[in-house]
Amino acid sequence: LHIDVNAAFLSWTAVEMLKGGAEKDIRTVPSVIAGDPKSRNGIILAKSDLAKGFGIRTAMTLHEARGRAGGNLEVYPPNHTMYSRYSDELYNLLTEYSDQVERFSVDECFIDYTGSRSLFGPPVEAAKKIKERVKSELGFTVNIGVSENKFLAKTASDFEKPDKVHVLYRSGVEKKLWPLPAGDMFGIGRSTAGKLKAAGLVTIGDVARTEPAVLAGLLGSKVQGGHIHARANGIDDDPVVPAGTVDAKSVGNSTTTPRDVSTREDARRYLLSLAESVGGRLRRKSLRGSVVTVTLKNSLFRSYSHRRKLSSPISSAKEIYDAALDLFDTMWRGDDLRLLGISVSELTEENYRQTSLFEIEVEKADEEDILSEVTDRIREKYGKSAIKRAALIESEE
C-alpha cells in the first residue's frame, strides 16, 4: 500500500487551526501554504481545491498565485515542526496494520501488507478502513494505492484525488498505466522526460515497448534505461524498508546548497564532492561499504532517498560517485534541490574485496584504491586543498 496525504501542509494547518477553535476550515476556501508569505517571491507549498481552480500550482510564486486569484487568496506560513507531529501520528496509525512501514517522505508511507492479510482481511478492504480511520481520528484525508509493488502502488495513489483508494496490478498496466504521459512516471525528472519526448516516446506505453538498450543509449545510462523500461512494464523489486532495518553503522555526508540545484551537471559536482568526503572518511577508518544511499531534499522540503546493494564493498571516491550518480539518475524527479547526501553502509574491514570473473575490473578497482591511498597521503601532508579533482576545480571557477 502507498499512503499519500492529500494537500498535506494545507490539511494539517487546517486541522491545527480547527483544534485551536477556528470557525473556518481553510480547505473550503481559496487558500495556500507559502514559504515567506510576506515576499512576492514566496513559493506555493500546498493549495486547496478552490485555489487549484484558479490555476494555482505547487512551486508557483506567491505573486503569480495572487494575480490568478484576483485578491481572493488566503495565505498561511509553513510550520514544519507541526507537520512532523502529524506525520508521526499517521505513521503510528499505520504501524497498527503492519510492522513493515516505510516513511517515504513527511506525507507519504509504504506498507508491506503481505503478512497482515490474515489479521485485517484483503488489502483493498484494509486500505478503505485505514483511509476512514485517518479521516475520523486524525482529521485529514489520504489517497491509498494498492498493488504488488511500490512503483505501481504509488502510481495508483496519484489517480483521482482526494480521499480515494485505487488499485493497479501488473495485469492492468496496459490499460491503466500505458496511456499516461511518460513524464508522469514516478522517477522521471524533467530532463529525462524531455529526452523521451524528443525521441517520440510520448506515453508510458511507448517507453514500455522500447528496448532497454535503446533507452540506455538515449539516456546515457544502462542502469537508468533498464530501470525505466522495467517500471514502464510494471516491474519493481524495490523492497519496503521499515525504520530501523537499515544498518545504523554507516558513513555519510550531506550538503545544503547555497542555491537550488536544478541541473544534472550541478548535482553531479555536489555528488562528486560528497563522494570524496565519504570515501576519505571510510579509508581513515579502514572500512569499506557495500550499500550506497543517496538522499535528496527539494525546494519544498520534501526528502526522498534510494539505495543500492553492490556486489563488492568499496571505499574509493570514484566507485562511490559512480554508484551515487547512477542512483541519482534513477531517482531524481527533475525538481529543484536544496540538499544532497551520500552514505555508505553495511561496513566491513578494508582489506576485503570480492573477486571478479573479469580481471580488467579487478585491475581498475585496484588502481583506484592505489590512487585513493596516494591522494589521502598528499592531503594528510599538505592539506585538503593540495590536490583536487579537475571537475571540482572547474565548479569553483
Order of alpha helices (4+ residues) and beta strands (2+ residues): beta-alpha-beta-beta-alpha-alpha-beta-alpha-beta-beta-alpha-alpha-beta-alpha-beta-alpha-alpha-alpha-alpha-beta-alpha-beta-beta-alpha-beta-alpha-alpha
